[in-house]
Structures are given as C-alpha cells and as structure tokens.
Amino acid sequence: MEFNENRSKRPFIVFIWLWEALKKGYRLHRTRRILQGMSDEQLKDVGLSRHDF
C-alpha cells in the first residue's frame, strides 16, 4: 500500500469551508451597511423597506 492511497483527497477542506463562511459573512455585513445608508426613497426604488433587512 502506498502513501497516496491512505491520504485524504482534500486535506484542507476545513480551511476552505472556514474561508467561504468568512467571505459570506463579510458580504452580508457590507450589504447591510450599504442598505442602511440608503434613504427610504432609494430603498423603495429597489423594492425594499427598512423592515426588510
């Protein structure tokens, strides 16, 4: 049996999951910050209200 047969196919998958979760959280934070800075009229133009987010 060779070393490659026992080795995990994706040994760094946990780091990839963590990185993706951090990116998603940052995108959500940034989106909310942008929406909070918009006026009620601007929110209405894109079909949202203050109570939607």
MOGIZI-V560038 format. One record per residue. N is the residue number from 1. RES is the residue in one letter. SS is DSSP state (a for helix, b for strand, c for the rest). PSI is psi in radians with two decimals (none if undefined). BURIAL is b if it has 24 or more other ideal C-beta (glycine too) atoms within 12 Angstrom, else e. Layout:
BEGIN
n->N res->RES ss->SS psi->PSI burial->BURIAL
n->N res->RES ss->SS psi->PSI burial->BURIAL
END
This chain:
BEGIN
n->1 res->M ss->c psi->2.30 burial->e
n->2 res->E ss->c psi->2.86 burial->e
n->3 res->F ss->a psi->-0.73 burial->e
n->4 res->N ss->a psi->-0.43 burial->e
n->5 res->E ss->a psi->-0.52 burial->e
n->6 res->N ss->a psi->-0.21 burial->e
n->7 res->R ss->c psi->2.50 burial->e
n->8 res->S ss->c psi->2.54 burial->e
n->9 res->K ss->c psi->-0.63 burial->e
n->10 res->R ss->c psi->1.43 burial->e
n->11 res->P ss->c psi->-0.35 burial->e
n->12 res->F ss->c psi->0.39 burial->e
n->13 res->I ss->a psi->-0.58 burial->e
n->14 res->V ss->a psi->-0.70 burial->e
n->15 res->F ss->a psi->-0.64 burial->e
n->16 res->I ss->a psi->-0.78 burial->e
n->17 res->W ss->a psi->-0.75 burial->e
n->18 res->L ss->a psi->-0.78 burial->e
n->19 res->W ss->a psi->-0.76 burial->e
n->20 res->E ss->a psi->-0.69 burial->e
n->21 res->A ss->a psi->-0.71 burial->e
n->22 res->L ss->a psi->-0.73 burial->e
n->23 res->K ss->a psi->-0.74 burial->e
n->24 res->K ss->a psi->-0.75 burial->e
n->25 res->G ss->a psi->-0.70 burial->e
n->26 res->Y ss->a psi->-0.73 burial->e
n->27 res->R ss->a psi->-0.73 burial->e
n->28 res->L ss->a psi->-0.76 burial->e
n->29 res->H ss->a psi->-0.80 burial->e
n->30 res->R ss->a psi->-0.72 burial->e
n->31 res->T ss->a psi->-0.78 burial->e
n->32 res->R ss->a psi->-0.68 burial->e
n->33 res->R ss->a psi->-0.71 burial->e
n->34 res->I ss->a psi->-0.77 burial->e
n->35 res->L ss->a psi->-0.62 burial->e
n->36 res->Q ss->a psi->-0.46 burial->e
n->37 res->G ss->c psi->-0.14 burial->e
n->38 res->M ss->c psi->2.62 burial->e
n->39 res->S ss->c psi->2.92 burial->e
n->40 res->D ss->a psi->-0.61 burial->e
n->41 res->E ss->a psi->-0.73 burial->e
n->42 res->Q ss->a psi->-0.71 burial->e
n->43 res->L ss->a psi->-0.70 burial->e
n->44 res->K ss->a psi->-0.65 burial->e
n->45 res->D ss->a psi->-0.59 burial->e
n->46 res->V ss->c psi->0.08 burial->e
n->47 res->G ss->c psi->0.45 burial->e
n->48 res->L ss->c psi->2.89 burial->e
n->49 res->S ss->c psi->3.02 burial->e
n->50 res->R ss->a psi->-0.47 burial->e
n->51 res->H ss->a psi->-0.13 burial->e
n->52 res->D ss->a psi->-0.36 burial->e
n->53 res->F ss->c psi->none burial->e
END
